[in-house]
Amino acid sequence: MPDYETDPRLKVDREVNPPPQELYMGLGWDENRQTKRRHYRHFYNDELEYVKELIPYPSPFSTYPLKKG
């Protein structure tokens, strides 16, 4: 969940210390600091079945290579 500070010049809430955009994707929005709708989802560059920190063992399902055409 994001943290907010009030901008003294514009008198609006601004998000501080957002997570890096390379690892997290921001979802939702907050109208003010009490709404609590904005959150972040961890982003992976590979298919999830190949990410070892999520699934440390090989898939128990049978897989077959497919050819187009």
N, C-alpha and C positions, 0 to 999 in steps of 0.2 A: 504494500500500500504506500502511496506517495506521502511525503511530508510537505507541508506548506508553510510559507512565511508571508507576512503582509508587506507589500511594496509600499513604502511610505510616500513616495511621490505620486503614484497612481491610485493608492488606497484599494488595491486588489490583492487577492491571494495568488502567490506564485509558487510553483513546485520547486523544491530545492533537492539537490542530490539525486537526480533520476538515475536509474541503472543504465549501463552502457547499451546503446542501440544495437550493437553487434550481437548481443546475447539475449536481449529481452525485447518483446514487442508490446507496446502500450495499447490497452484496450479500454474502452469506456471513456467517460469524462466526469468531471466534478464541477458542479455549478458553484460550490463553495467548499470550504474545508470540512464541513460536517456531512456532505452527501455520501462519501465513501463508495462511489461507483467505479472510479478509475483503479485499474489493477494492471499487472504485467504478467505476460506469459513467456516462459523460457523458450527460446527459439533454437532449433537444431538444424544444421546445414545438410544432414544426411537423413535417410529413412530411419524411422525410430527403431526398427528391428535390428539395425546395424550399430546403434549407439550402445556401447558396452556399459555405460553407467546406468542405463535404464534396464536393459536386458543383458545380463552378464553371460548367459548361456545360449547356445544355438537354438533355433526355432524347433519345437517338437513336431511341427507340421511338415508334410511332404512338399517339396518345392520342385518345380520343373521349369527349365528354360523355355521361353516362348519365342517363336519366330513370326515375324509379320510377313504376310504375303503368301 
